[in-house]
Amino acid sequence: MRLSRYFLPVLKETPAEAQIASHRLMLRAGMIKQAAAGIYSWLPMGFKVLRKLENIVHEEQVRAGHIPMLMPTLQPADLWKESGRYDAYGPEMLRIRDRHDRDMLYGPTNEEMITDIFRAHVGSYKDLPLTLYHIQWKFRDEIRPRFGVMRGREFLMKDGYNFDVDHEHAMHAYNRHMVSYLRTYERMGLKAIPMRADSGPIGGDDTHEFLVLAETGESEVFYDSAITDLSLGNRDIDYDDWDQVALICNEWTKPYARTDETHDAGLFEKVPEDRRRTSRGIEVGQIFYFGTKYSEPMGATVNTKDGEKVPVHMGSHGIGVSRLVGAIIEANHDEAGIIWPEGVTPYHVGIVNLKQGDGEADRACEDLYAALTRAGFEPLYDDREERAGAKFATMDLIGLPWRITVGPRGLKAGVVELTSRRTGESEELAPDLVVDRLRGIYAGHL
Amino acid sequence: MRLSRYFLPVLKETPAEAQIASHRLMLRAGMIKQAAAGIYSWLPMGFKVLRKLENIVHEEQVRAGHIPMLMPTLQPADLWKESGRYDAYGPEMLRIRDRHDRDMLYGPTNEEMITDIFRAHVGSYKDLPLTLYHIQWKFRDEIRPRFGVMRGREFLMKDGYNFDVDHEHAMHAYNRHMVSYLRTYERMGLKAIPMRADSGPIGGDDTHEFLVLAETGESEVFYDSAITDLSLGNRDIDYDDWDQVALICNEWTKPYARTDETHDAGLFEKVPEDRRRTSRGIEVGQIFYFGTKYSEPMGATVNTKDGEKVPVHMGSHGIGVSRLVGAIIEANHDEAGIIWPEGVTPYHVGIVNLKQGDGEADRACEDLYAALTRAGFEPLYDDREERAGAKFATMDLIGLPWRITVGPRGLKAGVVELTSRRTGESEELAPDLVVDRLRGIYAGHL
């Protein structure tokens, strides 16, 4: 993309309403614009990141054997009356009446609707196990929306639902979700720690939240630092292998890690003192096992091998996709702006032309742009007639992890400069070595 | 995908509520399930097709230089009061009040919101031309929703908005949209004919609708059969080349083609009699030029080269993405089921194992499945223990364009059978020739 043809409305001033870094930086970097309290338009660069996260979530869910579908944003109230949650949910549910005076609502979650789909179509244990998920906009009418996309009202969520014949199978689905979530966050460059959680309004017996460490997190967290050393790396995971999946979950849930809601000071003291950490965290996902809580009242049953009719065991599992954009920025920024991890950056590399209009510099930039594009990269070329300082400031603000600086002086010496946004370190190299250098950097991310 | 692990709830009976083929077939093939009147869940196979269409639309819009973003589903009423449409829109607008008693609405379209974004960020002719678009769920509270996804209430639409400095530039944007739409429909295997249209409630000076010929279409259409012979094929289109783009538009708008709303019997009679056609059509898109209709009341202006402040010239351009799923089926089905065009089929090829459990047949199917997957195809393998007849009926119903039949008798002769869903014709070939044969068939679609 050439900046001269893009729509990247960066702001010079810091908007007064923004209290936390990610909100400030998303506004300043031209990623979002508020449409109403807690409701945002995603401007082109914001949308690009959001879409990347959505694709990563899809890929990892499909890899785990979960099946994508899509439920609508609006739901009939009747379903929620059946489960008993219509009255229980409170004012965060956006209630709507259509032109025929039918009660509707903007879905805050989809347990009822997916259970309705299941009971209409599935009747035998032979159709299990089954995990369906979707990525769809939800609405929660927060009384005080704030922190930008971190606590918005209209938000994009992945929610998945497993249907299993018994508790044992459902616990494998639970474990499968935990592992697929760990992979998802790792690809996004995040350390997200699973922490035993309270069940909250959805109800549940087993539940973990995934928290990203960040000063601005809404929860206080207590953990054994050993957990932050864990990594899935390139492990080959067979999601049908109950033991392998359970072992990974065990690895991640053995070190102490809890939020203030479930913190147990006595247990925490058993962690060696030099590994005890207290910090704050942002919740970016949650997994629940809730058994037959919805299948019983809603009549979602299957016939077992023995011809017995039993309610299915279910769980629901969510990833806050739009919120993740904010969480990634909270965990990856400095004074000058955002620092995107390689796995989620909207563009892989920025090209700064120090002397737009100079024949040689222009040509070198065009050549690099073409070569990078051919190699499968998405470069962002700042081809505007601007001072070098302004171009650098924009690149630092929008946070592409790598920048190539091209100027007449360097070209005379046969080099361009490659700079890491994270470390600030630069190296000079011949223009025709840039593609290979970036291929190495982005291995596994293209 | 293995059918034993998929969620494809096909129905044996034809649902009584479905009046047209696409609605019937989408229900029977397990693509959708009604959640409320005019509101549907997209079950896995339906979602897969929807997502394919969405991706094609994205690719062709980006190719035309249009920039993707995403606006929210809910909008503040204030914006619509500014343009004067809040009261004018009528009961099809779903009006919502939030917990703070603020008037909101579920967006039926986005002229106001995009104009608000534009005026907040753009002030100079230097930032033009600019075309922004998004693909987002919309809501129109139809009094009598019917025909499944063809006239639903919650529907997925691509809507794009061009901002130009004057009428001449805006007309190039109009033409660019026409050509990008022609390419989009062609990739989907559709003949969509641009027809001069009435402007309707959005208002506009120049406007064309795109209609797919189908008996169940809501509009009567009159056209010169010469237009159905036109094809873009592999033409190399430079969307910055005003003349090339205008010439293509000229080619497609010269033959007579109008809906009953703008039909001119006198003009129609000048078409040679043997080329005069009357039929019915389904609207799958529309392009509008409406000048300064929104930019003037909402103050969306730019400074020109001469320092003059002028309201921008705009147009809006829509493709009914969810409706297209229905339209494609209306134009591509027979008594037995759907017949997907190669460009949009949810799976490229079905594999039918005539004797599940037979060692050799199972192995041949697994080998084919693996080879096809490695080659970049998505096969759907019917690995259930079902009669051959039931497997064929399912394949015919869901409409994958190609089917491979694998059975012990054929394998003994060293062959499997490849069958075209469209023609019903079969050919026998050695299993290891299947991948190459399908590569030829799907050239340009993978």
Boltz contact constraints between the chains, C-beta under 6 A:
constraints:
  - contact:
      token1: [A, 7]
      token2: [B, 67]
      max_distance: 6.0
  - contact:
      token1: [A, 9]
      token2: [B, 121]
      max_distance: 6.0
  - contact:
      token1: [A, 33]
      token2: [B, 117]
      max_distance: 6.0
  - contact:
      token1: [A, 35]
      token2: [B, 72]
      max_distance: 6.0
  - contact:
      token1: [A, 36]
      token2: [B, 76]
      max_distance: 6.0
  - contact:
      token1: [A, 39]
      token2: [B, 72]
      max_distance: 6.0
  - contact:
      token1: [A, 39]
      token2: [B, 74]
      max_distance: 6.0
  - contact:
      token1: [A, 41]
      token2: [B, 71]
      max_distance: 6.0
  - contact:
      token1: [A, 42]
      token2: [B, 69]
      max_distance: 6.0
  - contact:
      token1: [A, 42]
      token2: [B, 70]
      max_distance: 6.0
  - contact:
      token1: [A, 43]
      token2: [B, 69]
      max_distance: 6.0
  - contact:
      token1: [A, 44]
      token2: [B, 67]
      max_distance: 6.0
  - contact:
      token1: [A, 44]
      token2: [B, 69]
      max_distance: 6.0
  - contact:
      token1: [A, 47]
      token2: [B, 68]
      max_distance: 6.0
  - contact:
      token1: [A, 47]
      token2: [B, 69]
      max_distance: 6.0
  - contact:
      token1: [A, 47]
      token2: [B, 70]
      max_distance: 6.0
  - contact:
      token1: [A, 67]
      token2: [B, 7]
      max_distance: 6.0
  - contact:
      token1: [A, 67]
      token2: [B, 44]
      max_distance: 6.0
  - contact:
      token1: [A, 68]
      token2: [B, 47]
      max_distance: 6.0
  - contact:
      token1: [A, 69]
      token2: [B, 42]
      max_distance: 6.0
  - contact:
      token1: [A, 69]
      token2: [B, 43]
      max_distance: 6.0
  - contact:
      token1: [A, 69]
      token2: [B, 44]
      max_distance: 6.0
  - contact:
      token1: [A, 69]
      token2: [B, 47]
      max_distance: 6.0
  - contact:
      token1: [A, 70]
      token2: [B, 42]
      max_distance: 6.0
  - contact:
      token1: [A, 70]
      token2: [B, 47]
      max_distance: 6.0
  - contact:
      token1: [A, 71]
      token2: [B, 41]
      max_distance: 6.0
  - contact:
      token1: [A, 72]
      token2: [B, 35]
      max_distance: 6.0
  - contact:
      token1: [A, 72]
      token2: [B, 39]
      max_distance: 6.0
  - contact:
      token1: [A, 72]
      token2: [B, 154]
      max_distance: 6.0
  - contact:
      token1: [A, 73]
      token2: [B, 137]
      max_distance: 6.0
  - contact:
      token1: [A, 74]
      token2: [B, 39]
      max_distance: 6.0
  - contact:
      token1: [A, 74]
      token2: [B, 154]
      max_distance: 6.0
  - contact:
      token1: [A, 76]
      token2: [B, 36]
      max_distance: 6.0
  - contact:
      token1: [A, 91]
      token2: [B, 99]
      max_distance: 6.0
  - contact:
      token1: [A, 96]
      token2: [B, 96]
      max_distance: 6.0
  - contact:
      token1: [A, 98]
      token2: [B, 141]
      max_distance: 6.0
  - contact:
      token1: [A, 99]
      token2: [B, 91]
      max_distance: 6.0
  - contact:
      token1: [A, 99]
      token2: [B, 141]
      max_distance: 6.0
  - contact:
      token1: [A, 117]
      token2: [B, 33]
      max_distance: 6.0
  - contact:
      token1: [A, 121]
      token2: [B, 9]
      max_distance: 6.0
  - contact:
      token1: [A, 137]
      token2: [B, 73]
      max_distance: 6.0
  - contact:
      token1: [A, 141]
      token2: [B, 98]
      max_distance: 6.0
  - contact:
      token1: [A, 141]
      token2: [B, 99]
      max_distance: 6.0
  - contact:
      token1: [A, 154]
      token2: [B, 72]
      max_distance: 6.0
  - contact:
      token1: [A, 154]
      token2: [B, 74]
      max_distance: 6.0
